[in-house]
Amino acid sequence: MTVWIRGARVIDPSQGLDQIGDLLLREGKIAQVGQVEAAGADLVIDGEGLVAAPGLVDMHVHLRDPGLTYKEDVFSGCRAAAAGGVTSLLAMPNTKPPMDDPALVRDLLARARKADATVYTAACVTKGMQGKELADLAALKEAGAIAISDDGVPVGSSRCLLEALRLAPQLGLVFTAHCEDLDLAAGGKMHDGAVARELGVPGIPAAAEDCGTAREIAAAASIGAPVHICHVSTKGSVALIRDAKRRGVQVTAETCPHYLLLTEEALRRKDADYRMNPPLREEADRLALLEGLADGTIDAISTDHAPHSPEEKADFAGAPNGSIGMETSLSAALTALEGRLTLSQVIEKMSTAPARILGIPAGTLQVGAAADVVLFHPEERWTVDPEKLHGKSKNTPFKGMTLQGRVKLTFSRGRLVYDGR
């Protein structure tokens, strides 16, 4: 199939490209960029007023597959991804059973070949995510995993953490770290701040994340290993990561759109859709994250897409943590970062940088690359209606919010997987 996208604003941070021009997609690859003549193309798209960019790379997604597919599965998750312009994603391994068995990795990746986005997976660092004994990392890599994490919890044993950090680069695996001191976080439902105290709700102190971040950085620095810090939410962690980078530690980091737009104030509604882990923090933390993105301390924006059923989220105190985010990620990021980052910088944080961190062939519009393309209107405003979202679960923290920037078309390897025109 040949697709001719005409007259769009083509932005590709991987090439320093920002210009009005055309794209030609042929047989699943980028065939031409610039001024294109493609009479006889199977599909011609008028790109006037739209931005054409590399498809987004979401390096932190919970597909709930296998075992928890009433919340989401690989196909519904990738439909939501496509609607948000996400063409590549990294699935987290806290499934049921956990992704610590090479057979589970092979099965997920085999089924995902028919989905609407390219699925990569992280495997568990430790057996059963129990934090006590390393999983067979070499076998998990051989089965197709590209990263390791015990996300949902930190690696329990510091000895296991250090050994996994040592082995991961040797095996070509990316170590992605959930940073949390579980003793400090125990029993908490939201950020331990003024709102929690007013509501009488147990809190999770910022120190729970900061202590975890410090541990991971110290461990990685001690052996010269790379580490990626997940879902940064505190000003303390931003400062720790900034200092580590200045010292030459091989650390990268991500944050999420909900930490850029929302604070603990949203929890006054006692609505569990605003409960996630790490929790929404204070305004000072939100501003520190924006600064961290602007100065390069934080490399990437991911979603930590975490679907839960309406029944599970109905009880504020008893609900599991997590919110969905892939379908709103670009719009929420554009809304939060307007005037702080350029469009090219936002795309770099959401596509080119995560692809580079993960070492995957994505995040670029270079000729010969996979034809993963998102077209979006950068100015269009829209109001988030959970019932119109494409995944199984509806637990979005952006419900009822008006966001700026809307995805119109998504191509995954040259195939049109979303048309929202």
N, C-alpha and C positions, 0 to 999 in steps of 0.2 A: 504494500500500500504506500502511495506517495501523498504526502500532505504538504501543502504550500501555505505558509503563514505569511501574510503580506502586511507591510507597513506598521508593524508593532514597534514599541520601544524595546529593543533587545538588550537585556542586561545580563552579563556573565562575569562575575567577579574573577573567575579562574583565568580569564583572558584580559581583564581590565576593560571590558567592553560595555559601553552604554551609548547606544545610537539607534536611530530610526532605521529599520531595515527589515529584511525577510529571513525566514527560516525554511529550509526544505528538509523534510523528513522522508527517508526512503528505506524500506525494508528494515525498519526498526532502528535506524541509525540517523545521526545528524549528517546530512549530505552536503548542505551548503548554508553559509551564513553571510548575509550582506544583501547585495542586489541579485535577485533570483528571477530567472525566467523559466517557468515550469508549465508550459501548456500541456494539457492532458493529465494534470494531477488528479488523483482520485478525490481529493478533498481540498478545497480552497477556503482559507479562513481570513476574513477581514480583521486585521489586528489593530486598526486605527483606534487610538485611545487606550489600548491595552499594553501591559508589560508582558513580554515573553522572557522567561527566566528558566534556569535549570530547575527541574522538579525538586521539591524540598526533601531533605533527608532527616527523618526524625529518629534520633539515636536512643530514644527511651520510650518504649511502647509496651503496654501489657495487653497482649491479645487474648489472654485467658484460655489458650488452646495449647494442650489438651486439658480436659477435666472440669473446666469452669465455663463451658461454652454457652450456658444460659445467659451469661453476662456479655460475651463477645466471642467470636471465633475468627479464624484467619481470613475468612471471606468477608464477613461483615466489617471487621476491622479495616480491611483494605478498601472496602467501599467508602468508609468514612475517610480514610487516608486520601483517596482519590478526590473526594469532594473538597478536601482542604489543600489540594496541590501537592500532597506528599506522594512521592513515587518510589522511595526507598525507606525502609524502617528496620530498626533493630528491636526484636522481641525480647523481653525480659524473661528469665527462666523460672520465676516463682509460680509455676503452673501446678497442676495436680495430676500425676505426680510431678515433682520438680524436674527440670531439664538437666538431669545428671547422668542420663543413659544415652549413649550414642544412637540407639534405636529410636528414641524419642526425637532427637535432632533430625535424623534422616526422614522420619515420617512427616514432621512439620514442614520441612523444606520441600519434600516431594509434593505434598498437598498444596503448598503455597504457589507452586508454579502456575496454577490456574487462577490465582487471585489478581486483583486490580492494582497491585503494587509489588515491587520486588522486596521479598522478606528475607532478612538476615536474622540470625538468632545468637543471643548470648547463651552460654551454658553455665551451670552452677560452678562456683569455686569449690564448694565442699559437698560431700555426699549428703543428699537430702536437705541441703542448706542448713545443716545442723552446726556448722562452724567448727567441727572437731577433726575431720579427716578430709584431705583433698580428694576431689573427684578425679577420675582418670582424664586429665586435661588433654593429653596427647590423643587419646581415642575420641574425645569430643571434638577436637580440632579436625581430626581425620573424617569425622562424620559430617562436618560442614559448619560447625560453630566458628564465629569470627571474634568473639569476645567472651569474657567470663565475668560473672557478678553473682553475688548472693542477694541482689537487690530486693528490697522489702525489709531486709535486716542487714546490719554490717556483718562481715566475717567475724565469727565469735572469737576464734583463737588468733592472737597476734602472731603466733608462730606459723599458723596456716596462711595468714595474710602475707607475711614476709616471703614464705616459700612460693606462694602463687605469684606474687609480684616478680620474683626472680625467674620463674618458669615462663610466664606469659610472653615476654618478648622473644624468648628462645623458640617458642612454638608459633609465633606470629599471631598471638591473641591480644586483644585490648582488654586491660583490666579496668572495669568501671565500678566505682566505689559508692555504695550507700553509706554515708557518714553520719553516725548517730551513736551516742552513748546511751545504751538501753536502760541503765540504772537511772540516769537523770530524766529520761523520757517516760519512765514507767507510770502508767495510769493517766497520762495526759491526753486531753482531747483536742486542745487548740493551743495556740501560742500563750505562753505564760506572761501575760501583760495586763494592762489596765482593763481590757474588755473581759478577759477570763475572770479577773477578780470581781468585777461588777456583776457578772452572771453567776458567780459561784461555781465555775466549771474548772476542773483540774487542768493545769497548764503544762506545756512542754517548753522548757527554757531554751533560749538560743544557745546556751552552753552545751546542750545535748548535741547539737550539730557541730558547733565549733570544736569541741573536744574530739569528735569523730574525724573531722577534717584534719585537725592537727596530727592525729595518730597516723592517718593514711599518708600525709605528706612526709612525716618523719620516717616512716617505714620505707617509702619510695626513695627518699633522699639518701638513706643510709646505705643503699646498695646501687644507687644510680639507675633505678628503674623508672619507667614511665607509669603514670597513674592518671585516670580520668575521674574527676569528682562529679557525681550526679546531683541534680536538682538543688543547686545552691540557693539558700533562702535568707541568709543572715549577713549583716554587715561585717560580723566577725570573720566569717568564712571568706568573704571577699578579700578582707585584709590579709588573712593567712595565705591565700592563693597568690595575691599580688606580691607579697614578700617572698614566697617560694620561687616564683618566676624570676624575681630580681636576683635570687641566689643561684639560679641556674637549674633548679629542680625541674624535671620533665613532667610538669603537671599541666593538664588541661581541665576545663570545667564547663558545665552547662547550667543554665537556669531555665525557668519555664514562664510562659506568658502570664499565668495567674499571679505569680509573684511580682510581675511588672505592673499589673493593673489594679490589684486588690490588696487589701490589708486585713488585719484582724477585725476591723470595723464591720466587715461583711458577716461575721459570726453573730452579731447582735440579733440576727433573724432566727437563730437556732435552727438553721437549715443545714443538714448534713452534706449537701452538695458542695458546701464551702469548707468541708473538713477534708484535709489531705495531710500526708506526711512526707516531708516537713510541712508544718502548718503555715498558713498565711501569717505574716509577721507585722511589724510596725512600719510606719511611714519612713522612718530613718533607714530601715533595711531595704525597702523598695527603692529609695533614692540611691542607696549604695550599689544595688544591683544595676540600675541604669548607668551609673558612673562606671561600674566594672565592665559593662558591655562596651561603653564608649571608649575606654582606654585600653581595651584588649585583655584585661584580666580574665574576663569570662569569654570563652571562645565560641560558644554555641548556644542556641536556643532549641530545646526539645520540649516535649509535652508532658511526659510521665502519664500518658493516656492510660487511665485506670477505670475501666467500666465496672459499675455495680448496678444491680437491679433496683427498680423503684421501691420494692418491698424492703430491701436491705437498707436503703437510704432513708426510709421513713422515720426511723428512730434516731434523733439527734445524738444521744449519748451512746447508743449501742451500735451505730452504723460503722461499717468498715471505712477506712480512709481511702480517699482517691476521687479524682474527677476526670472526665473525658476531655480531650483537647485537640485531637488532630484536625478536625473539621474547622476549628476556629483559630488555629495557631497563627497563621499568617495575618489574618485580620486583627487579632488581639495584639500581635507584635507590632504591626504597623501603627495601630492606635496608640500603644504605649510609647513607641519610640519616635513618633512624629516630632521633627525638629531637633532630635538628638542624634539619630543616625540617618544616613542617606539610604535610598532604596537599595543601592548596591551593597551597602554595609549590612542591611537587614538580610538580604538574600545570602550574603556570605556567611552570616551567623546561622542561617537555617538550611543551607544547602552545601556550599563549597567547604566550609570548615568541618562540619560533621562528617562529610565524606572523606576528607583528609584524615581526620582523627581515626576513623574506622578503617581506613585503607581500602575503601571500596570504589569501584568504577562508577562514580556518580558525581553530581554537583558541578557539571560542566556542559557547555554547549559546543565544545570543540568538535570539528568535523571528524567523523568516525566514532564518536562516543554514542552510547545508547541514547535514543531519542526520548529522553525523559524531560518533559517540558510542562511548565505551568503558565497559563495566561490569566492575568488578573487585572481588574480595574483598580488602580491605586487610590482613587478618590471616592468610589461608590460606598455609601453608608447603608448598613442593613442591621436589622434587629434580630438577635438570636432567638429562635423559637425551637426549644428542645424537640418538639414533636416533628419538626421538619429535618432533623439531622438523620444521618444515614446508618449509624451503628445501632446495635441492639439496645444499648443503654443510653440514658438521657441525662446523666448526672453532670451537666455542665455548670461551672461557676459563672458563666457569662450569660445565663438565661436572662432575657429581657434587656440586655445591654445593647446599645447601638455601637457598632464597630465600623472602622473605616478600612476599605480595601476588600474586594470580593473576588474569589476565584471564579473564573468563567469556564475554563477548559483545562483538562489535564490529559496529557499523553504519557503513557507508560510503555517504553520501548516501541514507540511509534503507534501504539494502539490508543484510540480515544476511549478513556475509561471514565471520564466525567464531562458532561456538557450542562452547564448551569446558565446558559444564555437565555 
